[in-house]
Amino acid sequence: MIDLNDIAIFARVIEAGSFTAAARLMAMPKTTVSRRVAALERELGVRLLQRTTRSLGLTDAGRLYYEEASQALRRIEEANIRLAEARAEPAGTIRISAPVGFVSHFLADTIFDFMATYEKSRVELRLTDEKLNLIDNGIDLAFRTGTLEDSTLIARRLGPTYRLLCASPAYLARAGTPATPTDLATHQCVIAGPSAAQALWVLQGEKGGESVTVSGRFAANEMQAVMAATLAGYGIAQLPYGIAFAGIADGRLQRVLENYTTPAGGLHVVYPSSKHLSPLVRAFIALAEQRLHEAGARNVLPTVA
């Protein structure tokens, strides 16, 4: 039976360039290294190395065997590292980027549960609606929605996102409550976008998708400002659930056209690389997926702008 240690010694000889160098790296006698490689050749029934007094070269069979064996050895080493990481308690700092409105509901609860579970962890949260360069800003992972741009980032879809139509009770008492999507065209609307003069809203309901052109007196490209204008009574807005939740719960906001939402988009977590993902980041992503699944099962899907 072939000894895996002999394969590892053979690979080290190739990588070191000689029996002498490999023996020095492994703190083994040169004669032992040579004997173990010879034993491997006998088990395989082929010559792997061409030995001369001055040089060491691979045979065709040796080159093929090294290419395959070295890959297998790397996978074994990676498995050993993963196992050691899994057995150790995740510790250190995790840096997260998320849209401004996302923290108010789903993300805050997830972070606090994570910190309670992993007492050696620290979380640094950067809230911005700007899509930051993760590597340049030292960010471990970011939450993003909608269609993702092509990049070298790894993206994992966590679930759907959508927005709710909401207004303040004062506005509805003054202007009335719309009964159909087309009624929105006669209402003041708070626009999440560049222009208050006109915006096209697409709504999803029992009849499928419906479009309506709306306008209002206030527009902003930042969702907290849209929320503030809605609470102040300046019209009806499309608000992410994560922002609208608290206002609906305490009565500062009311849903309108409750059978309609925006078409579902996608909530993703993105990170630079899965190959060197730390145990801490893996644990946080796993918890976020679990929390989102639980929220979806209760039909309380968190959304962001």
C-alpha positions as CSV (number, residue, x, y, z in Angstrom):
1,M,0.0,0.0,0.0
2,I,1.3,3.5,-0.9
3,D,2.2,5.6,2.1
4,L,0.8,9.2,1.8
5,N,3.9,10.4,3.6
6,D,6.0,9.1,0.7
7,I,4.0,11.1,-1.7
8,A,4.4,14.2,0.4
9,I,8.2,13.6,0.5
10,F,8.3,13.1,-3.3
11,A,6.5,16.4,-3.8
12,R,8.8,18.2,-1.4
13,V,11.9,16.9,-3.3
14,I,10.5,18.3,-6.5
15,E,9.6,21.7,-4.9
16,A,13.0,22.0,-3.2
17,G,15.0,20.9,-6.3
18,S,17.1,18.2,-4.7
19,F,17.2,15.5,-2.1
20,T,19.6,17.5,0.0
21,A,17.4,20.6,0.1
22,A,14.3,18.6,0.8
23,A,16.0,16.7,3.6
24,R,17.1,20.0,5.2
25,L,13.5,21.5,5.0
26,M,12.0,18.4,6.5
27,A,14.8,17.8,9.1
28,M,15.3,14.3,7.8
29,P,18.5,12.5,6.8
30,K,19.1,12.6,3.0
31,T,19.3,8.8,2.9
32,T,15.8,8.5,4.4
33,V,14.4,10.9,1.8
34,S,16.0,9.0,-1.0
35,R,14.8,5.7,0.4
36,R,11.2,6.9,0.8
37,V,11.0,8.2,-2.8
38,A,12.5,4.8,-4.1
39,A,9.8,3.0,-2.1
40,L,7.1,5.1,-3.7
41,E,8.5,4.2,-7.2
42,R,8.5,0.5,-6.4
43,E,4.8,0.7,-5.2
44,L,3.8,2.6,-8.4
45,G,5.9,0.4,-10.6
46,V,7.3,3.4,-12.5
47,R,10.4,5.6,-12.3
48,L,9.5,9.1,-11.2
49,L,12.9,10.8,-11.2
50,Q,15.9,10.8,-13.4
51,R,18.9,10.9,-11.0
52,T,22.4,11.9,-11.9
53,T,25.3,13.1,-9.8
54,R,24.7,16.7,-10.7
55,S,21.0,17.0,-11.5
56,L,17.5,15.8,-10.7
57,G,14.8,15.6,-13.3
58,L,11.2,14.3,-13.6
59,T,10.3,11.6,-16.0
60,D,7.1,12.0,-18.0
61,A,5.4,9.7,-15.6
62,G,6.9,11.7,-12.7
63,R,5.7,15.0,-14.1
64,L,2.1,13.7,-14.5
65,Y,2.1,12.1,-11.0
66,Y,3.5,15.3,-9.4
67,E,0.9,17.5,-11.0
68,E,-2.0,15.3,-9.8
69,A,-0.5,14.5,-6.4
70,S,0.5,18.0,-5.5
71,Q,-3.1,19.2,-6.1
72,A,-4.4,16.4,-3.8
73,L,-1.9,17.3,-1.1
74,R,-3.0,21.0,-1.3
75,R,-6.6,19.9,-0.8
76,I,-5.6,17.8,2.2
77,E,-3.7,20.7,3.7
78,E,-6.7,23.0,3.1
79,A,-9.0,20.5,4.7
80,N,-6.7,20.4,7.8
81,I,-6.8,24.2,8.0
82,R,-10.6,24.2,7.7
83,L,-10.9,21.6,10.4
84,A,-8.6,23.5,12.8
85,E,-10.6,26.7,12.1
86,A,-13.9,25.0,12.7
87,R,-12.7,23.7,16.1
88,A,-11.5,27.1,17.2
89,E,-13.8,29.8,18.4
90,P,-14.0,32.6,15.8
91,A,-12.4,35.7,17.1
92,G,-11.2,39.1,15.9
93,T,-12.8,42.1,14.0
94,I,-15.3,41.8,11.2
95,R,-15.9,44.9,9.1
96,I,-19.3,45.1,7.4
97,S,-20.8,47.6,4.9
98,A,-24.5,48.0,4.4
99,P,-27.1,50.5,3.1
100,V,-28.1,53.2,5.6
101,G,-31.6,52.0,6.2
102,F,-30.7,48.3,6.5
103,V,-29.5,48.5,10.1
104,S,-32.8,49.5,11.7
105,H,-34.3,46.0,11.7
106,F,-32.8,42.9,10.4
107,L,-29.0,43.7,10.5
108,A,-28.9,45.2,14.0
109,D,-30.6,42.1,15.5
110,T,-28.3,39.8,13.6
111,I,-25.1,41.7,14.7
112,F,-26.2,41.8,18.3
113,D,-27.0,38.0,18.3
114,F,-23.6,37.4,16.6
115,M,-21.7,39.3,19.2
116,A,-23.5,37.5,22.0
117,T,-22.7,34.2,20.5
118,Y,-19.0,34.9,19.7
119,E,-17.8,36.9,22.7
120,K,-14.3,37.3,21.2
121,S,-15.6,39.1,18.2
122,R,-15.7,42.8,17.4
123,V,-18.0,44.3,14.7
124,E,-17.3,47.6,12.8
125,L,-20.3,48.6,10.8
126,R,-20.1,51.2,8.0
127,L,-23.5,52.4,6.8
128,T,-23.5,54.0,3.3
129,D,-25.6,53.8,0.2
130,E,-22.4,54.0,-1.8
131,K,-21.0,50.7,-3.2
132,L,-17.6,50.8,-1.6
133,N,-14.5,49.0,-2.9
134,L,-14.3,46.2,-0.3
135,I,-10.5,45.6,-0.6
136,D,-9.5,49.3,-0.7
137,N,-11.6,50.0,2.4
138,G,-10.7,46.9,4.4
139,I,-14.3,45.6,4.4
140,D,-14.9,41.9,5.0
141,L,-18.4,41.7,3.6
142,A,-21.2,44.0,2.3
143,F,-24.9,43.7,1.9
144,R,-26.2,44.7,-1.5
145,T,-29.5,44.5,-3.5
146,G,-30.7,44.6,-7.0
147,T,-28.7,43.5,-10.0
148,L,-25.0,43.2,-9.1
149,E,-22.4,44.6,-11.4
150,D,-19.8,42.2,-12.8
151,S,-16.8,42.1,-10.5
152,T,-14.3,39.7,-8.9
153,L,-16.4,39.7,-5.7
154,I,-18.1,36.5,-4.5
155,A,-21.8,37.0,-4.2
156,R,-24.3,34.9,-2.3
157,R,-28.0,35.5,-2.7
158,L,-29.7,35.5,0.7
159,G,-33.3,36.1,-0.4
160,P,-35.8,38.5,-2.0
161,T,-36.3,42.2,-1.2
162,Y,-39.2,44.6,-1.8
163,R,-40.7,47.9,-0.7
164,L,-44.0,48.9,0.8
165,L,-46.2,51.9,0.0
166,C,-46.6,54.0,3.2
167,A,-47.8,57.5,4.2
168,S,-48.3,59.3,7.5
169,P,-51.8,59.3,9.1
170,A,-51.9,63.1,8.8
171,Y,-51.3,63.0,5.0
172,L,-54.0,60.3,4.5
173,A,-56.5,62.3,6.6
174,R,-55.8,65.3,4.5
175,A,-55.6,63.8,1.0
176,G,-57.5,60.5,1.3
177,T,-56.3,57.0,0.8
178,P,-55.7,55.6,-2.8
179,A,-57.8,52.6,-3.7
180,T,-55.9,51.6,-6.9
181,P,-52.4,52.1,-8.2
182,T,-53.7,54.6,-10.8
183,D,-54.9,56.8,-7.9
184,L,-51.3,57.4,-7.0
185,A,-51.1,59.8,-10.0
186,T,-53.3,62.2,-8.2
187,H,-51.4,62.1,-4.9
188,Q,-48.3,63.8,-3.6
189,C,-45.5,61.2,-3.6
190,V,-42.1,61.3,-2.0
191,I,-39.6,60.1,-4.6
192,A,-36.5,58.1,-3.9
193,G,-34.6,59.4,-6.9
194,P,-33.2,62.5,-8.6
195,S,-36.4,64.3,-9.6
196,A,-39.7,65.2,-7.8
197,A,-41.4,66.2,-11.0
198,Q,-41.9,62.6,-12.3
199,A,-41.1,59.0,-11.5
200,L,-42.4,55.7,-12.8
201,W,-43.4,53.3,-10.1
202,V,-43.9,49.6,-10.9
203,L,-46.1,47.7,-8.5
204,Q,-46.7,44.0,-8.1
205,G,-50.2,42.8,-7.1
206,E,-52.8,40.1,-7.7
207,K,-53.1,41.1,-11.4
208,G,-49.3,41.1,-11.9
209,G,-47.2,44.2,-12.6
210,E,-48.8,47.6,-12.9
211,S,-47.1,50.9,-13.7
212,V,-48.0,54.4,-12.7
213,T,-46.3,57.8,-13.2
214,V,-46.2,59.8,-10.0
215,S,-44.9,63.1,-8.8
216,G,-44.5,65.2,-5.7
217,R,-42.8,68.1,-3.9
218,F,-39.8,66.2,-2.5
219,A,-37.2,63.8,-3.9
220,A,-34.0,62.5,-2.4
221,N,-31.4,59.9,-3.3
222,E,-31.0,58.8,0.4
223,M,-33.6,56.7,2.0
224,Q,-33.5,58.2,5.5
225,A,-34.4,61.6,3.9
226,V,-37.3,60.0,2.0
227,M,-38.5,58.4,5.3
228,A,-38.3,61.8,7.1
229,A,-40.4,63.5,4.4
230,T,-42.9,60.8,4.6
231,L,-43.2,61.0,8.3
232,A,-43.6,64.8,8.0
233,G,-46.7,64.3,5.8
234,Y,-45.4,65.2,2.4
235,G,-46.9,62.2,0.6
236,I,-46.8,58.5,-0.2
237,A,-43.5,56.8,-0.5
238,Q,-42.1,53.4,-1.4
239,L,-40.2,52.4,1.7
240,P,-38.0,49.4,2.4
241,Y,-39.4,47.2,5.0
242,G,-36.4,47.6,7.2
243,I,-37.0,51.4,7.4
244,A,-40.8,51.3,7.4
245,F,-41.2,48.6,10.1
246,A,-40.7,50.8,13.2
247,G,-43.0,53.5,11.8
248,I,-45.8,51.1,11.0
249,A,-45.4,49.3,14.3
250,D,-45.8,52.5,16.4
251,G,-48.5,54.1,14.2
252,R,-46.4,57.0,12.7
253,L,-46.9,55.4,9.3
254,Q,-49.7,53.5,7.6
255,R,-49.5,51.1,4.6
256,V,-51.5,52.0,1.6
257,L,-52.5,49.6,-1.2
258,E,-51.6,46.8,1.1
259,N,-52.0,44.2,-1.7
260,Y,-49.2,45.8,-3.7
261,T,-45.4,45.8,-3.3
262,T,-42.5,46.6,-5.6
263,P,-41.3,43.7,-7.7
264,A,-39.0,41.5,-5.6
265,G,-35.3,42.1,-6.1
266,G,-32.5,40.2,-4.5
267,L,-30.6,40.7,-1.3
268,H,-26.9,39.6,-1.6
269,V,-23.9,39.4,0.7
270,V,-20.7,40.0,-1.2
271,Y,-17.1,39.4,-0.1
272,P,-13.7,39.5,-1.8
273,S,-12.8,35.8,-1.8
274,S,-14.1,32.5,-0.5
275,K,-10.7,30.8,-0.5
276,H,-9.4,32.8,2.5
277,L,-12.7,33.6,4.2
278,S,-12.1,33.8,7.9
279,P,-14.1,31.6,10.3
280,L,-15.6,34.8,11.7
281,V,-17.0,35.9,8.4
282,R,-18.2,32.4,7.6
283,A,-20.0,32.4,10.9
284,F,-21.6,35.8,10.4
285,I,-22.8,34.9,6.9
286,A,-24.3,31.6,8.2
287,L,-26.2,33.5,10.9
288,A,-27.5,36.1,8.5
289,E,-28.8,33.4,6.2
290,Q,-30.5,31.7,9.2
291,R,-32.1,34.9,10.4
292,L,-33.3,35.8,6.9
293,H,-34.8,32.3,6.4
294,E,-36.6,32.7,9.8
295,A,-37.9,36.1,8.8
296,G,-39.1,34.8,5.4
297,A,-41.0,31.9,7.1
298,R,-42.9,34.6,9.1
299,N,-43.5,36.6,5.9
300,V,-41.4,39.4,7.4
301,L,-38.7,39.8,4.8
302,P,-36.2,42.5,5.6
303,T,-35.5,44.8,2.7
304,V,-33.1,47.6,1.9
305,A,-33.1,50.5,-0.4
